[in-house]
Amino acid sequence: MSDALAKQYPAHLEAVRRHFDAAMQVAGCDQVAVFAGSPHLQFLDDYHYPFKANPHFKYWVPLTAAPESFVVYTAGKRPVLIYFQPDDYWHVPPAPPAGYWVEHFDVRVIKQPETAREELPPAKRRAFLGEWREDFRSWGFDLVNPEALINPLHYARAAKTAYELECMRRSNASAARGHRAAEQAFRAGASEYEIHNAFLAGAGETDDALPYHAIVALNEHAATLHYQHWERDRPKQHRAFLIDAGTQHHGYASDVTRTYSGETDEFQALIDGMDREQQALGAQVRPGVDFAKLHLEAHAAVARLLKEFGFVTLSPEAMLAQGITTTFLPHGLGHLLGLQTHDVGGFMAGPAGGTLPKPEGHPYLRTTRTLGEGYVVTIEPGFYFIPALLDRLKAESAGKHVDWKKVDGFRKFGGIRIEDNVVAKATGPENLTRDALRAA
């Protein structure tokens, strides 16, 4: 399994170096120290929050648990890894650096965080990239997170290398195993808490290792977009189940959502309709596609379903004109995915920065970029029965076109979201999620 990553990593590292070389030239520095980050204590406590590494650090090395470490890159030279490995008997210290990537670095192991300063190679103008601490002020950093450096790096990260795509295939594979186990637990009548544990066991992960808090929602709970609880009590009836849960591999995230009905009923037919529309949207993920326009096509898909299932009497075109679909799909179609679940750079007009506007009336869309080769996006249209939004629509003039008796009959299901991770390729989209679920 690691052979593919070993073969692909050198080209990935060279791409990262090229991106940093170009950004450093713009920022006017010859060296960048990328800080992994520090553990943080909880308020008035001696217990740390789970450590999350700086995504720019993970861009260089497949290390997600190396606090107080640095990757230091001087333009045109071999990168240096300053690796913190304390003599600690309270906790298990990080293992010595090992694997296919180590030979590409000058590795310097330190036992105290402050000695990293002594290991910084000489530089004419040094930039710091990461979470700043006041004790770094005397370390000789000339620039701290300069936008001229960060902007081109964020812009470039949208296009994934072959190595990054392989990491994301593997994170989708583990997520798919978790999703299969979660569906089985739902069918067996488990609680949200039990289903979540089934996902973790199937994926082979722990909570702290997940890229985001898993959403495990039964029945009406699916109407809360970022439902954050895991109820321990089993509901009397398992009418519907929505799970939004991903994993990560070497710091690269998957972000997968599926919705299930407890019966072969009209809600299942609506899920099937949304699945059909979702796959049609995913099939359009190619270089040159304006993602904002694809988001608007998702609203056209919701309008078609509203008409097909008799929720609204207007034509799909009239529904869009009156903004009715935003009641049933209030979030964006998707976002960039990679080292972060909501990867950076989604609104950037170019390497220097600038913002590409969101379509009017769609404030929650998370990317407005035109897709390029190797971009990975989530395609996650939804169809929800959210009480607050339904009440608002009912009070508006457009509400008279809604069959409220039918809508009210679907509130008990909460809603639907189906989400795949899709790579934009000139030869045709690669659906990482569907491929993984077929193999799980």
JOJOSUL-V381213 format. One record per pair of residues at least 24 apart in sequence whose ideal C-beta (glycine too) atoms are under 8 Angstrom apart, sorted by sequence separation. I is the first residue (numbers start at 1). GAP is how many residues later the second one is. If there is no record, write none. Layout:
# JOJOSUL-V381213
[[I;GAP] [I;GAP]]
This chain:
# JOJOSUL-V381213
[[81;24] [83;24] [85;24] [87;24] [178;24] [192;24] [217;24] [238;24] [239;24] [277;24] [342;24] [345;24] [387;24] [34;25] [79;25] [80;25] [81;25] [83;25] [85;25] [86;25] [177;25] [178;25] [192;25] [217;25] [237;25] [277;25] [300;25] [385;25] [34;26] [78;26] [79;26] [80;26] [81;26] [82;26] [83;26] [84;26] [85;26] [86;26] [177;26] [192;26] [217;26] [299;26] [302;26] [385;26] [36;27] [78;27] [79;27] [80;27] [81;27] [83;27] [84;27] [177;27] [178;27] [191;27] [215;27] [216;27] [240;27] [274;27] [277;27] [299;27] [302;27] [39;28] [66;28] [78;28] [80;28] [82;28] [175;28] [215;28] [239;28] [277;28] [385;28] [38;29] [65;29] [84;29] [174;29] [192;29] [214;29] [215;29] [216;29] [385;29] [386;29] [36;30] [37;30] [38;30] [174;30] [214;30] [215;30] [299;30] [332;30] [336;30] [384;30] [385;30] [36;31] [174;31] [214;31] [274;31] [298;31] [335;31] [336;31] [384;31] [36;32] [84;32] [186;32] [214;32] [273;32] [332;32] [333;32] [334;32] [335;32] [383;32] [384;32] [36;33] [331;33] [332;33] [334;33] [336;33] [343;33] [382;33] [383;33] [384;33] [35;34] [36;34] [63;34] [71;34] [82;34] [182;34] [196;34] [212;34] [330;34] [332;34] [382;34] [383;34] [35;35] [36;35] [195;35] [210;35] [211;35] [270;35] [273;35] [298;35] [326;35] [332;35] [382;35] [34;36] [210;36] [211;36] [273;36] [326;36] [381;36] [382;36] [33;37] [34;37] [62;37] [82;37] [192;37] [193;37] [210;37] [211;37] [222;37] [295;37] [380;37] [381;37] [33;38] [34;38] [82;38] [192;38] [193;38] [194;38] [209;38] [210;38] [295;38] [323;38] [338;38] [380;38] [33;39] [34;39] [62;39] [80;39] [191;39] [192;39] [193;39] [209;39] [270;39] [294;39] [295;39] [336;39] [337;39] [380;39] [32;40] [61;40] [171;40] [191;40] [192;40] [194;40] [269;40] [336;40] [337;40] [379;40] [380;40] [31;41] [32;41] [80;41] [191;41] [212;41] [336;41] [337;41] [378;41] [379;41] [31;42] [191;42] [203;42] [205;42] [211;42] [215;42] [291;42] [335;42] [378;42] [16;43] [31;43] [191;43] [211;43] [212;43] [266;43] [291;43] [334;43] [335;43] [378;43] [379;43] [16;44] [30;44] [31;44] [61;44] [77;44] [190;44] [191;44] [199;44] [203;44] [211;44] [334;44] [377;44] [378;44] [30;45] [68;45] [189;45] [334;45] [376;45] [377;45] [70;46] [195;46] [199;46] [333;46] [334;46] [376;46] [13;47] [69;47] [72;47] [74;47] [333;47] [376;47] [377;47] [68;48] [72;48] [195;48] [333;48] [375;48] [376;48] [72;49] [74;49] [189;49] [196;49] [331;49] [374;49] [375;49] [25;50] [70;50] [374;50] [24;51] [187;51] [331;51] [373;51] [374;51] [186;52] [281;52] [329;52] [372;52] [373;52] [20;53] [329;53] [371;53] [373;53] [21;54] [328;54] [329;54] [330;54] [20;55] [21;55] [186;55] [328;55] [329;55] [17;56] [328;56] [330;56] [376;56] [328;57] [183;58] [327;59] [330;59] [183;60] [182;61] [328;61] [17;62] [327;62] [182;63] [296;63] [327;63] [179;64] [292;64] [295;64] [327;65] [13;66] [179;66] [292;66] [296;66] [327;66] [178;67] [292;67] [295;67] [178;69] [324;69] [175;70] [292;70] [295;70] [175;71] [175;72] [56;73] [57;73] [174;73] [292;73] [56;74] [186;74] [324;74] [54;75] [171;75] [174;75] [183;75] [292;75] [323;75] [54;76] [171;76] [186;76] [291;76] [292;76] [322;76] [54;77] [171;77] [179;77] [183;77] [291;77] [324;77] [171;78] [290;78] [291;78] [305;78] [324;78] [170;79] [175;79] [179;79] [291;79] [302;79] [322;79] [174;80] [176;80] [290;80] [291;80] [301;80] [168;81] [171;81] [175;81] [289;81] [290;81] [302;81] [167;82] [171;82] [172;82] [255;82] [288;82] [289;82] [167;83] [171;83] [254;83] [288;83] [298;83] [167;84] [168;84] [172;84] [253;84] [287;84] [337;84] [167;85] [168;85] [253;85] [286;85] [287;85] [334;85] [168;86] [252;86] [253;86] [255;86] [285;86] [287;86] [291;86] [33;87] [252;87] [253;87] [314;87] [13;88] [164;88] [251;88] [253;88] [287;88] [313;88] [312;89] [313;89] [31;90] [312;90] [313;90] [9;91] [13;91] [311;91] [312;91] [9;92] [31;92] [285;92] [311;92] [30;93] [31;93] [33;93] [35;93] [37;93] [38;93] [310;93] [6;94] [10;94] [29;94] [30;94] [31;94] [32;94] [33;94] [35;94] [36;94] [37;94] [285;94] [5;95] [9;95] [30;95] [31;95] [32;95] [33;95] [34;95] [35;95] [38;95] [246;95] [311;95] [29;96] [30;96] [31;96] [32;96] [33;96] [34;96] [35;96] [310;96] [311;96] [2;97] [28;97] [29;97] [32;97] [33;97] [56;97] [282;97] [309;97] [2;98] [29;98] [59;98] [281;98] [27;100] [281;100] [278;101] [278;102] [24;103] [278;103] [277;104] [62;105] [225;105] [225;106] [274;107] [33;108] [274;108] [274;109] [29;113] [270;113] [29;114] [28;115] [27;116] [29;117] [32;117] [27;119] [28;120] [29;120] [27;121] [26;122] [27;122] [26;123] [255;123] [257;123] [23;125] [24;125] [255;125] [23;126] [26;126] [23;127] [23;128] [23;129] [211;129] [212;129] [22;130] [23;130] [211;130] [19;133] [20;133] [23;133] [19;134] [289;135] [19;137] [285;137] [287;137] [19;138] [282;138] [285;138] [286;138] [287;138] [285;139] [286;139] [287;139] [270;140] [278;140] [282;140] [286;140] [274;142] [278;142] [286;142] [267;143] [275;143] [286;143] [274;144] [285;144] [64;145] [271;145] [284;145] [15;146] [267;146] [270;146] [283;146] [271;147] [282;147] [12;149] [282;149] [11;150] [12;150] [11;151] [12;151] [11;152] [12;152] [261;152] [8;153] [8;154] [9;154] [8;155] [259;156] [225;157] [259;157] [5;158] [8;158] [50;158] [259;158] [225;159] [259;159] [257;160] [258;160] [5;161] [223;161] [225;161] [257;161] [258;161] [4;162] [5;162] [222;162] [223;162] [224;162] [257;162] [223;163] [256;163] [223;164] [255;164] [256;164] [256;165] [255;166] [254;167] [1;169] [168;169] [168;170] [240;172] [242;172] [239;173] [240;173] [242;173] [244;173] [164;174] [239;174] [240;174] [242;174] [242;175] [244;175] [256;177] [158;178] [160;178] [254;178] [254;179] [158;180] [157;181] [157;182] [254;182] [64;184] [158;185] [64;186] [157;186] [64;187] [157;187] [158;187] [62;188] [63;188] [157;188] [223;188] [62;189] [154;190] [155;190] [224;190] [154;191] [220;191] [222;191] [223;191] [58;192] [220;192] [222;192] [223;192] [58;193] [155;193] [219;193] [220;193] [221;193] [222;193] [58;194] [154;194] [219;194] [220;194] [222;194] [155;195] [156;195] [219;195] [222;195] [55;196] [155;196] [151;197] [217;197] [53;198] [152;199] [151;200] [152;200] [151;201] [151;202] [147;206] [168;208] [165;209] [158;211] [165;211] [159;213] [161;213] [158;214] [159;214] [160;214] [159;215] [160;215] [158;216] [159;216] [160;216] [158;217] [5;245] [172;249] [168;253] [176;257] [180;257] [165;258] [175;258] [179;258] [172;260] [176;260] [180;260] [172;261] [175;261] [176;261] [179;261] [160;263] [169;263] [172;263] [173;263] [176;263] [177;263] [168;264] [172;264] [176;264] [165;265] [169;266] [173;266] [165;267] [169;267] [173;267] [59;280] [58;281] [55;284] [55;285] [55;289] [26;325] [26;326] [22;329]]
